[in-house]
Amino acid sequence: MRLLGFTLKRQERRTIDIATLRYLGKILGSPDIVTTPLLKAERPPPMAAPTPPEPPRHYEAVKETAQRIRDALGKAFPGQKFCVKSQYFSGGSSVDVSWIDGPASAKVDALVKEFESVRRDQFGEILSGGNRYISATRRYTKSVYEREKVAENLEPGGVMGSQMWQKLSSSDYPQVPFKCERGFAHSSEESF
């Protein structure tokens, strides 16, 4: 680009601001210097249009979700009893599933997590409101602890080691009778 008798290199052209070009245009008597094709071509492209929002999802009441979870658990683990409790709170709703002994935690977790609905932004942060959290809690009876010799394998301080915990949570045990009290499993036999 030739301006005022000297040639501007490509790097220098980018550093000249619009106000300077307008001033030079007034001096030279050419106010259209700012709109020359060369300068228009070097302008940054316009920002991309924002992505459209997600289409609205079908809203399902938390009680309906709890019933669907009960049905899925009944089909996957016939004869096993589960306590399923639903509740609303300010940030959304939750369904809590609990049972004593019975099927392995990983099997139940994999099944119930399909019903979870947590909205996140593009950075992975949880958005507030309208989220549905699902939790699964398995308790063990004293007979399971005795059978697996948990007391003998405790680490110093009475803490259960990760290997013992992994063994307990990944094993299936026979179902024991229990009742649901306030939405959680309680056995007549002491449970942990």
N, C-alpha and C positions, 0 to 999 in steps of 0.2 A: 504494500500500500504506500502510495507516494503522498506525503503530506508536508506542506511548507518547505518543499525543496529537499527533503531527505526521506530516505526509505526506512520504514519501521520493519524490524524483523518480526517473525511470527510471535516470539515470546513477548516482545515489547507491545505488540498489538493487544494482547490480552490484558496488559496492565493499564492501558488508557481507559479511564472511566468515562461514562456518558457525559457528565458535566464538563469535562475537559474538551470532549468532542464538540459539544454545543458551543462552548466558548470559541473554539477554533473556527467553527462554522460561521459565527457572527463576524469574526475578524476577516475571514476569507470571502464573506458575502455569500456563503453557500449553506443555508440552514439545514438542508437535507443530507448533510454529511453523516449524520447519525444513522440514517436509514439506508445507507448504501448496502447493496446485496452482500458484499463481503462481510460486513459486520452482522447482518441478519443471520448469515450462515454459521457464524461462530458463536451465536448465543446458545446457552444451554437449552436442551430440549425441555418442554414443559413437563411438570410432574405428572406421573401416571395417575389415572383416575383411581379413587379408593375402591377397594374390593367391596362388592355388595354384601350386606349382612346375610347371615345364615337364614334359610327359610324357617318360619316358626315351627317348633316341634309340637307334637301332640302332647298336651298336658295330661299327666296321669296322677291321680291322687295317691298319696303315700299308702293308704289302705289297699288300693288296688295293686300296687307294687308288692306289698307284703303278702297279699293273697297269691299273686303269681309266683313269688318265692316259695311259699308253702307248697303249691302245686308241683313246682319243679323239684323240690326236695323230696316230696312224696313219691314222684316217679323215679328219681335217681336212687333213693335209699328206702325202698319199701319196708315198712315195719319199724323204721327208726323214728323216734319222736324228736321234734325240734320245737323250741319256743321261739316265736317270731313276734317281735314287738315293733310297732311303728310310732313315730312321733314327729311333730313339727317343731321348729325353732326359728329364730329370726333369720338365719342364713340359709334356710332350706328345710330339709327333712332328713330323717334317717330311719333305717330298718336295722334292728339288732337281732341276730340269730344266735341262739345258744343251745347247747346240748351237752350231755354227759356221756363220756366214753364214746361208743359208737364209731362212725367212720372217721378216717384221718382228716385232720384240719385242712390240708392242701386240697383234698377232693371237694370239700364243702366250700372253701374259699373260692376256688375256680368257678364253681357253679353260681354262687351268689354275687360275685363281682360283676357278672354280666349285666346285672340290674342296676349297677351304680351309674349315676349321671352327674359328673362334676365338670362344670364349664371352666375353661382356662383361656387366658389371653395368649397372644403370640409369643410371650416370653415364658409360658408355663405356669404363671401365677394363677391361683384359684380366684375366679370372679365371685363376688358376693351375691347371694340371693339365688334361689331356684335350684340349688344343688341337692342331690340325693346321695347320701352316704350309706354304705352298707358295711356292717361289721359282723364278724363271725367269731364267737367265743366258745371254746371247748373246755369243759371242766373234766377232771378225772376223779374217780372214786378212790378210796383208800385201798381197795383190793388191787387196783391197777398199780398204784405206787408200790405195794408189797410185792406184786408179781414181777415188776421190773426192777426191784431192789433199788429204788430211788434213794432211800435214806442211806444206804451203804455207799452210794456213788456221789454223794454231795461233795462239792469243793469246800475248801476252808471258808468258814463263815456261814456255812449252811446254804450255800448258793448252788442251784442246779447247773451243771455244766452244759455247754452248748451241744455236746454229743448226746447227752441224756435227753435234753429237751428235743433235739431232732428226732431221736428214737420214739419218744412219746407222741410227738405231733404227727409223725408219718405212719404210725401203726394204727390198724383197725382193732377195736376191742368190742366185746359183746355188749349189746344194749342193756342198760339197767333201767328199772322203772324209776321215773321221777315225775314231778309235777312242775308246772310253770307258775311261779309266784312273781307278780309284778313284772312279768315279761321275761324272767330269767329262769333257767333250769335249776331246780333244787331237789336233791335226793334225800331219802330217809337215811341213807348211809352217808357218812361224812365225805364231802367232796372238796377238791382243791382247785 
